[in-house]
Amino acid sequence: MDCPSCASKIETAVGRFGGAEDIRVNYHSQVLAFRLDEAATPRSAVEEGIRKLGYGVAPVEAPRVVEGELGAGAVDLGLVRPRQSWWKGKKARLAAAIGALMAAGFAVSLAAPALDHWVYLPAALLGLGYFGRKAIAAAGAGSPFSIEMLMSIATVGAIAIGATSEAAVVVFLFTIGELLENVAAGRARAGIEALGALVPRTALLLEDGTAREVSAASLKVGDLVLVRPGDRVSADGEVAEGESEVDESSVTGESVPVPKAEGAPVFAGSINASGALQVRVTKPASDNTIARIIRLVEEAQDAKAPTARFIERFSAIYTPIAVAVAALVAVAPPLVAGADWDTWIYRGLALLLVACPCALVLSTPAAIASGLAVGTRRGLLVKGGGALEAIGRIRTVAFDKTGTLTEGRPRVTDLLALNGSERTMLGLAAAVENGSSHPLGRAILERAEADGVPLRPAKDARAILGKAVEAVVTGKRVSVGSPSFVAERAQLSGSIGVVVAGWENQGKTVVVVSVDGVPTGLIAVRDEPRPDAAEGIRALHAMGVEAVMLTGDNIRTGQAIAGALGLQVKAGLLPEDKLREISALKAQAPVAMVGDGINDAPALAASSVGIAMGGGTDVALETADAALLNSRVVDVAALVGLSRATLSNIHQNVAIALGLKAVFLVTTVFGITGLWPAVLADTGATVLVTLNALRLLSYRFQSASAGVYSPVGNIGDTWR
């Protein structure tokens, strides 16, 4: 398929078969999916009908539709596109043959001018035979106003009035135009094909201590595979043994290799940089990260944007009207005013070619496909053209706090020793918290490990629910508890109270370390903002987009984080409260919600656009319209910028398509331009629209802090 009108022809043709329902043709992935009652129509009949339209077809190699999505009788067919150079294809051979016949005709016409009418006839008839058959097949399948039909009528008319040289030029230029569309369409599809190529074909399966090479597609959950330095990871899994750094740029866009140790997750398609890893497979090949990304992108491309749906409806009305106008131009002047028949038939035929809506129909999906591809390379997954369009129109972004603006993991921010050194005090607290699964305990242990503080043995550990943890360390009873718990047992001085109040006003949780009932130090813990959160908020403000935090945390913590980031806050919200706030914002202007948790799902669904952090829950990812695989706040602004660039590209494409048609409409009616310029108006506009859309593939994402742009490379390139 060269353009979306091809997809419409196939969809219409399949819809005429009895028992065919839920028909979807994805122009970008070249896949037709439908449900078929084979008692009414055998699948072979459908395949033959598609072949009559001029397309190759075969069952896809792997399911491209989520199992159960179409129900019983689901069929997936892929349109065959041989993996060969463009100049070896059927269109290229046809163009070469027509060109050779035209050149021969021109040479003969120079030697024998009297044969001028006949020498170009072979070239015209060759093209007419090829495209005429496709036109008749499309008309029989329910698409009478195809570009092939318009071109065939124009060619027959030109031959009839003696303009055989122009008829030959028409079919030649039309063939060249379709060839260029083929090349451009293949370039646009290269992104998804490159994604699929990231996953290696084979894997080293470990069994009984030995490794043997197997197909990566055959791996099952629980299998153990060996990933050597320099190898690509063959499946999603977690490290069972070994340490290394893994380059995940091809999957997440993260430019810096990520350290991996036992228990760390790894993604299919990422590259092991240094040490050997043994990876336990956690997901089958059909559901690994790359497969899910491909499926999301294909589904997104399949979902038509509002602008595309409007243009398709417009074209369905516009084309028959344009054909009627062309017929009127051809016959009205001779009948009414006695004008020359040949002249006005010629102009009417030229108008037929100007009327073709290919460029207009392609203007939106071509830009959307490029925008989606660029977003995917940066780790921005958008679930459809409608969502990509809507993101550029938002005026407010509402953020969840925990796990979205913050890392979702408390960290020690402050230490204050009241007796002795901070290092000693931290060591006592870590000894008490050793083995704890509480977030505050883990934060203290991580800080002790980072500072190189050794863990002392502890015994008789016990937890006082909601208040403290106690244990005996070096013969002394050490407790790590809340200020209120300590105040019940010992007097806290006024200066200590001031420090505690100051830290708590900054949204921090304070614990008091006591030894034998005597306070010896304070530790402040807080879920810190993501490193890029402030930059991301500034970037949104620079784009004229307001930002607000909606959090279930207390107002003090919410205000502390929001104040540091420079955005408004509404705190103490339950899920239904977030939903109400989103509805109020949406009533004023389009709003996006960014979240990561189950409690964010209602707000994500109710917003104009829901955006999920990639590290969030499956519920959030499934509910949202877009996902940020890297969980970076700055990527929200990147998404808005990409959407606006895509919308701008769509507007440019529509202007190119309609502008050229308007110009050639006037010049054709007044006899300034003829048949072959009309072909250029159609195929030229289609090629220009496609090339303009492909410009989006080099879109540069702006850095809010530096004010510079980072180049977009091919899939797998390092991102800066």
Disulfide bonds with the S-S distance in Angstrom:
none
